[in-house]
C-alpha cells in the first residue's frame, strides 16, 4: 500500500465518486463496494489465466516475451484498480460518515469479501481498517458534539437561573 491516497474532505470525496461513475451505484453503498472489488477480481482472473497457461503456451510466451508483457500489464492494472478501490471506498465512507448504517454496510461488504478474493485480501483488510477509522472518528466526533451541547445547555440554564435570581433580588432592592 505504498501510494495511498488520502481523501480529506467531502468535496474531494465527491470528486472521486464523480470520477468513477462507471462503478458507483447511486444510493447503494454496498453495490458500489462490490463493483469496485469486482474490478480488482477481473484483474486477478487475468493473472490466474497467465499463471495457469499450459506448457506449450508458456514456452511460446517465454520465447516471444508475451508472458512478461501480459504480467506487467496485469500488475499495472491491479495497481490501478487497487488505487481506484482505495479512493472510492474511502470517499464513500467520508460521504456517508454521518450515516452509521452505510458505514456498517461498507464494513460488512469488505468483511464478506476477505474470503472471496485471494490476491487482494491484504488490500481488503487495509480498506476495512481505514473505513473502521472513519467510523470511529465519526463516533468520537458525535460523542464530543453531544457532550459540548450538554455543557452549553447546562451553561445557558445556569446563566438563566443566575439572571433570574439577580432580577428577583433587584426587584426587592
N, C-alpha and C positions, 0 to 999 in steps of 0.2 A: 504494500500500500504506500509506495514511495511518494507519488504526487497526488496527494489527497486535496480535493477542492473544498474549501470552507465556504459554506453558504451563511452569510452573516445577517441578512435582513429579509423581510418578507418581499420586498421589491426585487431583490436578487433572486429569491426563490421563485417568484412569479416569472421572471425572465427565463429561468432554467426550464420551468414547466412549459412555457410557450415554445422554447427551443425544441423540445421533444414531444411535440403534439402527436406524432405517429404512435407513441407509446402511451400517452396519457389518456386515460378513460375518465371523462368528466364525472365528478361526484361519486366515483367509486375507487377509493384508495386501494383497496385490496386488489382489484383488477389491474390497476396501474403498476403495482409492485410485481404482480405475476407477469405482466407484459415485459417489464424491464428485465426480470430474471429469465424470461424465455429468450430474449436476445442473447443473453450470456449462454444459455443452453444450446442455442443454434451453433455458436462458435465452438462450444465443447463437442458437439456432434461432428463438426468438421475435423477437429483434432483427432477424435476417435477413429474416423474414417481413414485419416492419414496413417495412424498407428496400426490399424488393422488391415492394411493392404497385404495382398498375397505376396509370396516370394518373388514371383516374376515381376509384378508391378513395382515392388521395392527396388529390384535390381535395375529395371529400366529407369525408374525415377532417380536412383543414385547416379546413373550414368549421365542422364540428361540434366540433372540438377533440379528437376521439378519438385522433388520431395522437399528440398530445402526451401525453395520458393513458396511452396504451399504452407510449410510450417511457419516461416517468417510472416506470411500474410495472416495466418490464423492467430499467431501470437500477437500481432499488431491489432487485429480485430478484437481479440479477447481483452487486451489492454484498454482499447477504446470503449468497449462495451462495459467493462468494469467501471471506468471513469464516468460514463453516462449513468450507470446504475447508482453510483455513489451520489452524484449530483441530484438525480431525480428523487431518490428515496429521502435524502436529507432535505431537499426542497419540500417534498410532501409533508415531512414531519414538521418543518417550520411553518408551512402554510396552515397546517391543521393542528398546531401545537395547543390551541385552546380547546380542541375537541378531543377529549380523552378517549372516546370510542374509536376515532380514526387512528390515533396513535396505537391503541391496542390492536386494531386490525393490521396495521403495518407490522407490529412486533409479531403477531400471530402468523402472518404470511411468511415472514422471514424465518420464524421458528420451524414452520412446516417445510420450508424449502431446504433447510440444513441437510436433511437426509436424502433429498431428491437429486441434488447436483453434486457430483463428486469432486471435480476440479476447483470449484469455487466455494467450497464450504468455508474456508478461511475468510473469503470476501464477504460471505453472508454473515458470518459471526461478527466481523468488523462493523458491518452495517447495523446489525442488531444492537451492538454496544453503543453506536452513535445515536440511534433512534431512542434507545433507553436513556441516554444522557439528555436528549431533548425533553423526554418525558419527565425525568427527574427535575430538570431545570424549570419546567413549566409548573410542576407541583410545588417546588420550593418558592417560585415567584408568586403563585396564587396564595400560598400559605403566608408569605410575607405581606402580601397585599391585604389579606383578610386581617392579619394582626395589626397592620397600620390603620386600617379602617376602624377596628375596635378601639385603638388608642385615641384616634381622632374623635370618635363618637363619645368616648368617656371624657375626653378633654372638653368637648363642647358642652356636654351635660354639666360637668363640674363648673365651667365658666358661667353657664346659665344659672346654676344654683347660687354661685357667689354673687352674681349680679342681682339675682332676686333677693338674696339676704341683704345686700347693700341697699337696695331700693327700699325694702321694708324698714331698715334702720334709718334711712334718710327720711322716711315719712314721719317717724317718731321724733326726730330731732328738729 
